[in-house]
Amino acid sequence: MIDLGASRVYLNSIATSGAKTFFLGIILTLYRHLIWVLSILMIAQTQSFAGQLDLGYDSKYISEGRDNLPEGGIIWTSLNQELNSDFSFVLAYGVATESMVNYDELNVTIQYAGQTPELSYVVSYTRLEFFADQQSDNELGLAVEWSNLSYVTPSVNLVYSTEAGGAFLALGIGQDYAISDVVNIRPYVSVAFDFGYASKQFNGHNHSSMGAVLAVQMMKNLVFSFITEHNIGARIVKKEIENNHNQTWAGAHLTYSY
């Protein structure tokens, strides 16, 4: 029988040595959380409704125009499971790739999706658990897209945090363009405003962002996506952060639909 405890110690000793490589850090992270990945796969196989399983790496953990980690990126494993034609259940678990960064996060979301001839919308509730920090939060969200325009899709994303007692608003435009039968690109831009969500001292323009998602249909149910985004810090970010007002990151995700 393989001694998993001994092998874990051995992998840790390699990963924390002075010449740890980028790929070894990702492999070690996946190894530590293999049970989580397998559990999601088992859940997905037992469901009769459609769903998606996503595994991805982001070079930085950027949200609200800020880098949430002191160094390195984050690996996300998520499951989006339809419960019926309107409701879905989402599990997302993220863990820092750097062995010296003790951070992981679990998001559990129940959401309702609706549609009219002019727009589509999603109303959601999310429970967030930050295990390393021993903190938690509850968030209420609303996302709206106007899909009746030919060349651009405006969107509004609003989230309210009970822990912070504040809201965060993002206004964006984006559009999907087919490069070929199997390749699609979606460029987008957005501007975001903070109202006591990320900052306790300032309200107003938080940051602007621009990016693109390149999606490649590798198989019938498998899509590879490459994401790149640049964030430009505005008044609030500049007042709270002395350096690194602007953040750029990239990500790669595999999404399996069933």
DODONU-96961 format. One record per residue (C-alpha): residue number from 1; residue in one letter; chain; y, z, x. Coordinates in Angstrom, 3 decimals, padded with zeros to 6 digits. Example, Ala and Ser with C-alpha at 12.3 -4.5 7.8 and 13.67 -1.06 7.14 Angstrom:
# DODONU-96961
<numar = 1&semi = A&drennu = A&py = -004.500&pz = 007.800&px = 012.300>
<numar = 2&semi = S&drennu = A&py = -001.060&pz = 007.140&px = 013.670>
END
This chain:
# DODONU-96961
<numar = 1&semi = M&drennu = A&py = 000.000&pz = 000.000&px = 000.000>
<numar = 2&semi = I&drennu = A&py = 003.506&pz = -000.843&px = 001.235>
<numar = 3&semi = D&drennu = A&py = 005.669&pz = 002.198&px = 001.957>
<numar = 4&semi = L&drennu = A&py = 008.840&pz = 001.274&px = 000.071>
<numar = 5&semi = G&drennu = A&py = 010.665&pz = 004.347&px = 001.320>
<numar = 6&semi = A&drennu = A&py = 009.946&pz = 003.503&px = 004.932>
<numar = 7&semi = S&drennu = A&py = 010.898&pz = -000.138&px = 004.449>
<numar = 8&semi = R&drennu = A&py = 014.165&pz = 000.936&px = 002.802>
<numar = 9&semi = V&drennu = A&py = 015.035&pz = 003.141&px = 005.771>
<numar = 10&semi = Y&drennu = A&py = 014.180&pz = 000.282&px = 008.109>
<numar = 11&semi = L&drennu = A&py = 016.387&pz = -002.179&px = 006.204>
<numar = 12&semi = N&drennu = A&py = 019.248&pz = 000.329&px = 006.119>
<numar = 13&semi = S&drennu = A&py = 019.043&pz = 000.826&px = 009.870>
<numar = 14&semi = I&drennu = A&py = 019.303&pz = -002.929&px = 010.384>
<numar = 15&semi = A&drennu = A&py = 022.119&pz = -003.366&px = 007.876>
<numar = 16&semi = T&drennu = A&py = 024.278&pz = -000.637&px = 009.403>
<numar = 17&semi = S&drennu = A&py = 023.826&pz = -001.816&px = 012.972>
<numar = 18&semi = G&drennu = A&py = 026.891&pz = -003.266&px = 014.647>
<numar = 19&semi = A&drennu = A&py = 025.890&pz = -006.941&px = 014.179>
<numar = 20&semi = K&drennu = A&py = 025.013&pz = -006.876&px = 010.486>
<numar = 21&semi = T&drennu = A&py = 025.363&pz = -010.385&px = 009.073>
<numar = 22&semi = F&drennu = A&py = 026.860&pz = -011.461&px = 005.780>
<numar = 23&semi = F&drennu = A&py = 023.555&pz = -012.691&px = 004.371>
<numar = 24&semi = L&drennu = A&py = 021.657&pz = -009.550&px = 005.372>
<numar = 25&semi = G&drennu = A&py = 024.140&pz = -007.452&px = 003.395>
<numar = 26&semi = I&drennu = A&py = 023.490&pz = -009.503&px = 000.263>
<numar = 27&semi = I&drennu = A&py = 019.688&pz = -009.362&px = 000.758>
<numar = 28&semi = L&drennu = A&py = 019.788&pz = -005.595&px = 001.233>
<numar = 29&semi = T&drennu = A&py = 021.872&pz = -005.126&px = -001.920>
<numar = 30&semi = L&drennu = A&py = 019.453&pz = -007.214&px = -003.974>
<numar = 31&semi = Y&drennu = A&py = 016.534&pz = -005.254&px = -002.539>
<numar = 32&semi = R&drennu = A&py = 018.035&pz = -001.905&px = -003.501>
<numar = 33&semi = H&drennu = A&py = 018.613&pz = -003.057&px = -007.094>
<numar = 34&semi = L&drennu = A&py = 015.498&pz = -005.165&px = -007.627>
<numar = 35&semi = I&drennu = A&py = 014.332&pz = -002.867&px = -010.434>
<numar = 36&semi = W&drennu = A&py = 017.583&pz = -003.539&px = -012.332>
<numar = 37&semi = V&drennu = A&py = 017.134&pz = -007.315&px = -012.049>
<numar = 38&semi = L&drennu = A&py = 013.486&pz = -007.147&px = -013.158>
<numar = 39&semi = S&drennu = A&py = 014.369&pz = -004.912&px = -016.102>
<numar = 40&semi = I&drennu = A&py = 016.929&pz = -007.414&px = -017.368>
<numar = 41&semi = L&drennu = A&py = 014.386&pz = -010.210&px = -017.063>
<numar = 42&semi = M&drennu = A&py = 011.857&pz = -008.209&px = -019.106>
<numar = 43&semi = I&drennu = A&py = 014.454&pz = -007.525&px = -021.826>
<numar = 44&semi = A&drennu = A&py = 015.405&pz = -011.193&px = -021.969>
<numar = 45&semi = Q&drennu = A&py = 011.811&pz = -012.320&px = -022.407>
<numar = 46&semi = T&drennu = A&py = 011.224&pz = -010.029&px = -025.401>
<numar = 47&semi = Q&drennu = A&py = 014.164&pz = -011.301&px = -027.463>
<numar = 48&semi = S&drennu = A&py = 013.890&pz = -013.990&px = -030.137>
<numar = 49&semi = F&drennu = A&py = 017.595&pz = -014.919&px = -030.119>
<numar = 50&semi = A&drennu = A&py = 019.347&pz = -017.005&px = -027.498>
<numar = 51&semi = G&drennu = A&py = 020.936&pz = -015.430&px = -024.453>
<numar = 52&semi = Q&drennu = A&py = 022.069&pz = -015.862&px = -020.873>
<numar = 53&semi = L&drennu = A&py = 021.124&pz = -014.173&px = -017.618>
<numar = 54&semi = D&drennu = A&py = 023.640&pz = -014.419&px = -014.782>
<numar = 55&semi = L&drennu = A&py = 023.372&pz = -013.432&px = -011.123>
<numar = 56&semi = G&drennu = A&py = 026.456&pz = -013.915&px = -008.982>
<numar = 57&semi = Y&drennu = A&py = 028.331&pz = -012.984&px = -005.833>
<numar = 58&semi = D&drennu = A&py = 032.133&pz = -012.611&px = -005.608>
<numar = 59&semi = S&drennu = A&py = 033.774&pz = -012.399&px = -002.180>
<numar = 60&semi = K&drennu = A&py = 036.193&pz = -009.739&px = -003.508>
<numar = 61&semi = Y&drennu = A&py = 036.316&pz = -007.577&px = -006.633>
<numar = 62&semi = I&drennu = A&py = 039.719&pz = -008.607&px = -007.966>
<numar = 63&semi = S&drennu = A&py = 041.008&pz = -007.392&px = -011.330>
<numar = 64&semi = E&drennu = A&py = 044.557&pz = -006.883&px = -012.588>
<numar = 65&semi = G&drennu = A&py = 045.734&pz = -008.631&px = -009.398>
<numar = 66&semi = R&drennu = A&py = 044.298&pz = -005.872&px = -007.185>
<numar = 67&semi = D&drennu = A&py = 041.341&pz = -005.626&px = -004.816>
<numar = 68&semi = N&drennu = A&py = 039.176&pz = -002.787&px = -006.138>
<numar = 69&semi = L&drennu = A&py = 037.143&pz = -002.418&px = -002.935>
<numar = 70&semi = P&drennu = A&py = 038.348&pz = -001.493&px = 000.569>
<numar = 71&semi = E&drennu = A&py = 036.239&pz = -004.299&px = 002.058>
<numar = 72&semi = G&drennu = A&py = 033.526&pz = -006.797&px = 001.159>
<numar = 73&semi = G&drennu = A&py = 032.535&pz = -008.310&px = -002.135>
<numar = 74&semi = I&drennu = A&py = 030.420&pz = -007.484&px = -005.158>
<numar = 75&semi = I&drennu = A&py = 027.177&pz = -008.733&px = -006.686>
<numar = 76&semi = W&drennu = A&py = 026.973&pz = -008.933&px = -010.480>
<numar = 77&semi = T&drennu = A&py = 023.873&pz = -009.068&px = -012.646>
<numar = 78&semi = S&drennu = A&py = 024.540&pz = -009.564&px = -016.347>
<numar = 79&semi = L&drennu = A&py = 022.708&pz = -010.237&px = -019.574>
<numar = 80&semi = N&drennu = A&py = 024.371&pz = -011.689&px = -022.685>
<numar = 81&semi = Q&drennu = A&py = 021.987&pz = -011.345&px = -025.608>
<numar = 82&semi = E&drennu = A&py = 022.661&pz = -012.639&px = -029.103>
<numar = 83&semi = L&drennu = A&py = 021.774&pz = -010.158&px = -031.847>
<numar = 84&semi = N&drennu = A&py = 022.514&pz = -012.603&px = -034.679>
<numar = 85&semi = S&drennu = A&py = 024.867&pz = -015.500&px = -035.304>
<numar = 86&semi = D&drennu = A&py = 027.958&pz = -013.259&px = -034.968>
<numar = 87&semi = F&drennu = A&py = 027.144&pz = -010.251&px = -032.770>
<numar = 88&semi = S&drennu = A&py = 025.984&pz = -010.114&px = -029.168>
<numar = 89&semi = F&drennu = A&py = 025.148&pz = -007.394&px = -026.658>
<numar = 90&semi = V&drennu = A&py = 026.246&pz = -007.652&px = -023.020>
<numar = 91&semi = L&drennu = A&py = 025.024&pz = -005.663&px = -020.017>
<numar = 92&semi = A&drennu = A&py = 026.740&pz = -006.154&px = -016.655>
<numar = 93&semi = Y&drennu = A&py = 026.010&pz = -004.244&px = -013.465>
<numar = 94&semi = G&drennu = A&py = 028.013&pz = -004.694&px = -010.271>
<numar = 95&semi = V&drennu = A&py = 027.413&pz = -003.226&px = -006.830>
<numar = 96&semi = A&drennu = A&py = 029.423&pz = -003.527&px = -003.615>
<numar = 97&semi = T&drennu = A&py = 027.801&pz = -005.660&px = -000.926>
<numar = 98&semi = E&drennu = A&py = 029.078&pz = -003.599&px = 002.006>
<numar = 99&semi = S&drennu = A&py = 026.693&pz = -000.750&px = 002.840>
<numar = 100&semi = M&drennu = A&py = 029.628&pz = 001.475&px = 003.821>
<numar = 101&semi = V&drennu = A&py = 031.306&pz = 001.006&px = 000.418>
<numar = 102&semi = N&drennu = A&py = 029.792&pz = 003.318&px = -002.197>
<numar = 103&semi = Y&drennu = A&py = 030.650&pz = 001.571&px = -005.443>
<numar = 104&semi = D&drennu = A&py = 028.718&pz = 000.438&px = -008.489>
<numar = 105&semi = E&drennu = A&py = 029.724&pz = -000.171&px = -012.091>
<numar = 106&semi = L&drennu = A&py = 027.939&pz = -000.640&px = -015.399>
<numar = 107&semi = N&drennu = A&py = 029.540&pz = -002.313&px = -018.431>
<numar = 108&semi = V&drennu = A&py = 027.856&pz = -002.123&px = -021.846>
<numar = 109&semi = T&drennu = A&py = 029.534&pz = -004.316&px = -024.459>
<numar = 110&semi = I&drennu = A&py = 029.012&pz = -005.079&px = -028.128>
<numar = 111&semi = Q&drennu = A&py = 031.059&pz = -008.033&px = -029.334>
<numar = 112&semi = Y&drennu = A&py = 031.727&pz = -010.013&px = -032.487>
<numar = 113&semi = A&drennu = A&py = 032.560&pz = -013.724&px = -032.261>
<numar = 114&semi = G&drennu = A&py = 034.286&pz = -015.686&px = -035.011>
<numar = 115&semi = Q&drennu = A&py = 035.786&pz = -019.119&px = -035.440>
<numar = 116&semi = T&drennu = A&py = 038.255&pz = -021.025&px = -037.607>
<numar = 117&semi = P&drennu = A&py = 039.112&pz = -024.736&px = -037.519>
<numar = 118&semi = E&drennu = A&py = 042.017&pz = -023.967&px = -035.166>
<numar = 119&semi = L&drennu = A&py = 040.707&pz = -021.205&px = -032.917>
<numar = 120&semi = S&drennu = A&py = 037.813&pz = -019.025&px = -031.775>
<numar = 121&semi = Y&drennu = A&py = 038.000&pz = -015.299&px = -031.128>
<numar = 122&semi = V&drennu = A&py = 035.944&pz = -012.397&px = -029.787>
<numar = 123&semi = V&drennu = A&py = 036.453&pz = -008.723&px = -030.655>
<numar = 124&semi = S&drennu = A&py = 034.674&pz = -006.310&px = -028.328>
<numar = 125&semi = Y&drennu = A&py = 033.997&pz = -002.704&px = -027.405>
<numar = 126&semi = T&drennu = A&py = 032.937&pz = -001.869&px = -023.837>
<numar = 127&semi = R&drennu = A&py = 031.668&pz = 001.338&px = -022.318>
<numar = 128&semi = L&drennu = A&py = 032.264&pz = 001.454&px = -018.556>
<numar = 129&semi = E&drennu = A&py = 030.432&pz = 003.771&px = -016.190>
<numar = 130&semi = F&drennu = A&py = 031.531&pz = 004.191&px = -012.561>
<numar = 131&semi = F&drennu = A&py = 028.597&pz = 006.069&px = -011.082>
<numar = 132&semi = A&drennu = A&py = 029.828&pz = 006.644&px = -007.531>
<numar = 133&semi = D&drennu = A&py = 033.196&pz = 007.934&px = -008.806>
<numar = 134&semi = Q&drennu = A&py = 031.561&pz = 009.861&px = -011.685>
<numar = 135&semi = Q&drennu = A&py = 034.073&pz = 008.389&px = -014.110>
<numar = 136&semi = S&drennu = A&py = 033.865&pz = 006.453&px = -017.357>
<numar = 137&semi = D&drennu = A&py = 036.099&pz = 004.537&px = -019.745>
<numar = 138&semi = N&drennu = A&py = 036.125&pz = 002.885&px = -023.166>
<numar = 139&semi = E&drennu = A&py = 037.827&pz = -000.442&px = -023.747>
<numar = 140&semi = L&drennu = A&py = 038.705&pz = -002.414&px = -026.854>
<numar = 141&semi = G&drennu = A&py = 039.183&pz = -006.132&px = -026.320>
<numar = 142&semi = L&drennu = A&py = 040.429&pz = -009.208&px = -028.149>
<numar = 143&semi = A&drennu = A&py = 040.109&pz = -012.757&px = -026.777>
<numar = 144&semi = V&drennu = A&py = 041.482&pz = -015.795&px = -028.614>
<numar = 145&semi = E&drennu = A&py = 041.291&pz = -019.508&px = -027.720>
<numar = 146&semi = W&drennu = A&py = 042.998&pz = -022.408&px = -029.510>
<numar = 147&semi = S&drennu = A&py = 040.510&pz = -025.258&px = -029.313>
<numar = 148&semi = N&drennu = A&py = 042.197&pz = -027.833&px = -031.542>
<numar = 149&semi = L&drennu = A&py = 044.358&pz = -029.325&px = -028.765>
<numar = 150&semi = S&drennu = A&py = 043.167&pz = -032.401&px = -026.887>
<numar = 151&semi = Y&drennu = A&py = 044.210&pz = -031.783&px = -023.276>
<numar = 152&semi = V&drennu = A&py = 044.632&pz = -028.044&px = -022.884>
<numar = 153&semi = T&drennu = A&py = 043.191&pz = -024.814&px = -024.294>
<numar = 154&semi = P&drennu = A&py = 045.648&pz = -021.886&px = -024.607>
<numar = 155&semi = S&drennu = A&py = 044.168&pz = -018.388&px = -024.570>
<numar = 156&semi = V&drennu = A&py = 045.185&pz = -014.782&px = -025.102>
<numar = 157&semi = N&drennu = A&py = 043.212&pz = -011.844&px = -023.714>
<numar = 158&semi = L&drennu = A&py = 044.176&pz = -008.287&px = -024.651>
<numar = 159&semi = V&drennu = A&py = 042.360&pz = -005.123&px = -023.588>
<numar = 160&semi = Y&drennu = A&py = 043.142&pz = -001.459&px = -024.332>
<numar = 161&semi = S&drennu = A&py = 041.764&pz = 001.411&px = -022.245>
<numar = 162&semi = T&drennu = A&py = 041.300&pz = 004.827&px = -023.834>
<numar = 163&semi = E&drennu = A&py = 041.160&pz = 006.488&px = -020.407>
<numar = 164&semi = A&drennu = A&py = 044.431&pz = 004.958&px = -019.221>
<numar = 165&semi = G&drennu = A&py = 046.014&pz = 004.974&px = -022.676>
<numar = 166&semi = G&drennu = A&py = 047.454&pz = 001.525&px = -021.997>
<numar = 167&semi = A&drennu = A&py = 046.957&pz = -002.188&px = -022.574>
<numar = 168&semi = F&drennu = A&py = 046.738&pz = -005.308&px = -020.417>
<numar = 169&semi = L&drennu = A&py = 047.691&pz = -008.759&px = -021.693>
<numar = 170&semi = A&drennu = A&py = 046.859&pz = -012.129&px = -020.124>
<numar = 171&semi = L&drennu = A&py = 048.172&pz = -015.480&px = -021.375>
<numar = 172&semi = G&drennu = A&py = 046.439&pz = -018.548&px = -020.032>
<numar = 173&semi = I&drennu = A&py = 045.780&pz = -022.240&px = -020.320>
<numar = 174&semi = G&drennu = A&py = 042.730&pz = -024.154&px = -019.122>
<numar = 175&semi = Q&drennu = A&py = 040.571&pz = -027.108&px = -019.959>
<numar = 176&semi = D&drennu = A&py = 037.074&pz = -028.447&px = -019.284>
<numar = 177&semi = Y&drennu = A&py = 036.787&pz = -031.877&px = -017.683>
<numar = 178&semi = A&drennu = A&py = 033.502&pz = -033.701&px = -017.232>
<numar = 179&semi = I&drennu = A&py = 033.153&pz = -035.287&px = -013.790>
<numar = 180&semi = S&drennu = A&py = 029.680&pz = -036.598&px = -014.597>
<numar = 181&semi = D&drennu = A&py = 026.820&pz = -035.866&px = -016.978>
<numar = 182&semi = V&drennu = A&py = 025.879&pz = -032.769&px = -014.954>
<numar = 183&semi = V&drennu = A&py = 029.157&pz = -031.718&px = -013.289>
<numar = 184&semi = N&drennu = A&py = 032.058&pz = -030.061&px = -015.093>
<numar = 185&semi = I&drennu = A&py = 035.290&pz = -028.539&px = -013.779>
<numar = 186&semi = R&drennu = A&py = 037.652&pz = -026.137&px = -015.535>
<numar = 187&semi = P&drennu = A&py = 041.056&pz = -025.532&px = -013.886>
<numar = 188&semi = Y&drennu = A&py = 043.164&pz = -022.723&px = -015.315>
<numar = 189&semi = V&drennu = A&py = 046.354&pz = -020.736&px = -014.852>
<numar = 190&semi = S&drennu = A&py = 047.391&pz = -017.420&px = -016.379>
<numar = 191&semi = V&drennu = A&py = 050.150&pz = -014.846&px = -016.373>
<numar = 192&semi = A&drennu = A&py = 049.412&pz = -011.146&px = -016.965>
<numar = 193&semi = F&drennu = A&py = 051.424&pz = -008.164&px = -018.171>
<numar = 194&semi = D&drennu = A&py = 050.626&pz = -004.478&px = -017.762>
<numar = 195&semi = F&drennu = A&py = 051.537&pz = -001.832&px = -020.338>
<numar = 196&semi = G&drennu = A&py = 050.164&pz = 001.384&px = -018.852>
<numar = 197&semi = Y&drennu = A&py = 046.695&pz = -000.040&px = -018.179>
<numar = 198&semi = A&drennu = A&py = 046.632&pz = -000.454&px = -014.376>
<numar = 199&semi = S&drennu = A&py = 049.957&pz = 001.194&px = -013.537>
<numar = 200&semi = K&drennu = A&py = 051.192&pz = 004.523&px = -014.834>
<numar = 201&semi = Q&drennu = A&py = 054.743&pz = 004.007&px = -013.589>
<numar = 202&semi = F&drennu = A&py = 055.733&pz = 000.432&px = -014.404>
<numar = 203&semi = N&drennu = A&py = 055.420&pz = -001.965&px = -017.340>
<numar = 204&semi = G&drennu = A&py = 055.886&pz = -005.707&px = -017.375>
<numar = 205&semi = H&drennu = A&py = 054.846&pz = -008.762&px = -015.365>
<numar = 206&semi = N&drennu = A&py = 051.830&pz = -007.762&px = -013.273>
<numar = 207&semi = H&drennu = A&py = 050.585&pz = -010.970&px = -011.638>
<numar = 208&semi = S&drennu = A&py = 049.891&pz = -014.665&px = -012.080>
<numar = 209&semi = S&drennu = A&py = 046.698&pz = -016.471&px = -011.196>
<numar = 210&semi = M&drennu = A&py = 045.381&pz = -019.986&px = -010.787>
<numar = 211&semi = G&drennu = A&py = 041.835&pz = -021.121&px = -010.210>
<numar = 212&semi = A&drennu = A&py = 038.996&pz = -023.424&px = -011.082>
<numar = 213&semi = V&drennu = A&py = 035.332&pz = -023.209&px = -012.052>
<numar = 214&semi = L&drennu = A&py = 032.998&pz = -025.988&px = -010.936>
<numar = 215&semi = A&drennu = A&py = 029.741&pz = -026.008&px = -012.933>
<numar = 216&semi = V&drennu = A&py = 026.664&pz = -028.038&px = -011.970>
<numar = 217&semi = Q&drennu = A&py = 023.733&pz = -028.435&px = -014.382>
<numar = 218&semi = M&drennu = A&py = 020.807&pz = -028.033&px = -011.988>
<numar = 219&semi = M&drennu = A&py = 018.070&pz = -027.949&px = -014.628>
<numar = 220&semi = K&drennu = A&py = 017.916&pz = -027.971&px = -018.411>
<numar = 221&semi = N&drennu = A&py = 018.573&pz = -024.215&px = -018.680>
<numar = 222&semi = L&drennu = A&py = 020.031&pz = -023.476&px = -015.235>
<numar = 223&semi = V&drennu = A&py = 023.678&pz = -023.849&px = -014.183>
<numar = 224&semi = F&drennu = A&py = 025.228&pz = -023.188&px = -010.773>
<numar = 225&semi = S&drennu = A&py = 028.932&pz = -022.283&px = -010.856>
<numar = 226&semi = F&drennu = A&py = 031.412&pz = -022.051&px = -008.003>
<numar = 227&semi = I&drennu = A&py = 034.654&pz = -020.156&px = -008.678>
<numar = 228&semi = T&drennu = A&py = 037.826&pz = -019.948&px = -006.651>
<numar = 229&semi = E&drennu = A&py = 041.005&pz = -018.096&px = -007.659>
<numar = 230&semi = H&drennu = A&py = 044.365&pz = -017.166&px = -006.170>
<numar = 231&semi = N&drennu = A&py = 046.378&pz = -014.222&px = -007.532>
<numar = 232&semi = I&drennu = A&py = 050.111&pz = -013.846&px = -006.951>
<numar = 233&semi = G&drennu = A&py = 051.362&pz = -010.292&px = -007.282>
<numar = 234&semi = A&drennu = A&py = 054.473&pz = -009.819&px = -009.425>
<numar = 235&semi = R&drennu = A&py = 056.917&pz = -006.938&px = -009.793>
<numar = 236&semi = I&drennu = A&py = 054.409&pz = -004.205&px = -010.634>
<numar = 237&semi = V&drennu = A&py = 051.891&pz = -005.103&px = -007.923>
<numar = 238&semi = K&drennu = A&py = 054.634&pz = -005.429&px = -005.300>
<numar = 239&semi = K&drennu = A&py = 056.009&pz = -001.997&px = -006.171>
<numar = 240&semi = E&drennu = A&py = 052.608&pz = -000.283&px = -005.995>
<numar = 241&semi = I&drennu = A&py = 051.070&pz = -002.108&px = -003.025>
<numar = 242&semi = E&drennu = A&py = 052.966&pz = -002.442&px = 000.254>
<numar = 243&semi = N&drennu = A&py = 050.774&pz = -005.226&px = 001.678>
<numar = 244&semi = N&drennu = A&py = 048.379&pz = -007.823&px = 000.312>
<numar = 245&semi = H&drennu = A&py = 050.416&pz = -008.647&px = -002.791>
<numar = 246&semi = N&drennu = A&py = 048.462&pz = -011.876&px = -003.141>
<numar = 247&semi = Q&drennu = A&py = 044.682&pz = -012.063&px = -003.380>
<numar = 248&semi = T&drennu = A&py = 042.315&pz = -015.008&px = -003.020>
<numar = 249&semi = W&drennu = A&py = 038.604&pz = -014.871&px = -003.730>
<numar = 250&semi = A&drennu = A&py = 035.625&pz = -017.118&px = -004.373>
<numar = 251&semi = G&drennu = A&py = 032.323&pz = -016.666&px = -006.158>
<numar = 252&semi = A&drennu = A&py = 028.966&pz = -018.333&px = -006.733>
<numar = 253&semi = H&drennu = A&py = 026.847&pz = -017.699&px = -009.846>
<numar = 254&semi = L&drennu = A&py = 023.515&pz = -018.828&px = -011.238>
<numar = 255&semi = T&drennu = A&py = 023.230&pz = -018.739&px = -015.036>
<numar = 256&semi = Y&drennu = A&py = 019.937&pz = -019.120&px = -016.894>
<numar = 257&semi = S&drennu = A&py = 020.065&pz = -019.805&px = -020.657>
<numar = 258&semi = Y&drennu = A&py = 017.108&pz = -019.121&px = -022.929>
END
